[in-house]
């Protein structure tokens, strides 16, 4: 059992939680909690750490999975140092990062009607994680982000995905403009959520291949990015509310596309 806070492996794991630079250097990210560990693909798990006080419970619940993985029991004090949460959940693991590419996503998509959510300058980890959950629930083919969007491997983002990060393809690009051009070549129509949108979101058809553009929580999309869209759309609102949270807006749009596509099948 590891009891030293100065253990080099413990320091390396703690650095993964705290620093994007370290996550990129090591090619790993931290997953914490029984649910997220349980859903993590075994082949991507590098190492597991279990808190002493939770060891019996974790081995009882996940003994079969843990038996095939490098696993260390650590003191509760050491686990608290490694944990990114106020109330540590007793188990965390280091998972290898996954890298996707647009050509792979387009090639591997077996659906004729693709669906993407494209994010520009999203800064809140919770928002990004929620968008991933929504993307999976709505049947999206992938999440595309510009380089200024918060790190998907931020521990807060990972928790907010509730496991969707393992299953939803994603990638970062320097600018969304070039990807929009590539998607258009595949027949994907691009709609930008914008306060200046002339069409209400539910007046448009998303039954064919579609991508939605969502901008920064405070300032929205950059004008040059919005100009690349096929159409600007808005979500009509009552009262004095001008805009919705980025994650909420993404949910509205993605599930409208999902609703329209289900309607075709029935």
C-alpha angles and dihedrals in degrees: 000000000000113000102159120098087203096060108130094228091051091050091049092050092048090050090056091060094047106040134048089198090061093046090053093045095050096035089228139108135195123253117189134190136038096272095050092044091048092054096042112112107251093223091060098049112105101180140347129216122197125192114238094236092052099039098100093049094046095048090048092051101036104019095127093052095042093050092071097045137075101259134178129191112218134187117264090248091055092045091052089055091052095044123093093201132084090230108039114217099214101250136060135164139196112237129195114246119249121223122202132184130206094237090055092049092049093045096046096046108108093187122092091209107059124192127202137173114211119199129198123194096339105172108178113088091206092054092051093048092049091050089055091052091049092047091056094045092050093047098248119172095220152334117244119196136182119236093258093062116106117273112274088214094059104124092236091053092048091053092048093054089063089209100318090111087073093056111030116081114230142164142178126235131186091237132007094220097081092047091051088057090050093049091050089057086060092051097259116152114216122215122188121209100226138160087228093055114135096199126064110238093242093052091068129079119238096173092113125057108310141181125191123209118214123183140203118312093243107026104025123214123349109254093238090055095046088051089062093061123102089227141001113230133187137203106230113233138189128221121015097318111125101183145000131241109276093245092049092048090050090052093051093051098041094049092047088056090047092049093051092049093049089051090058091055095051 
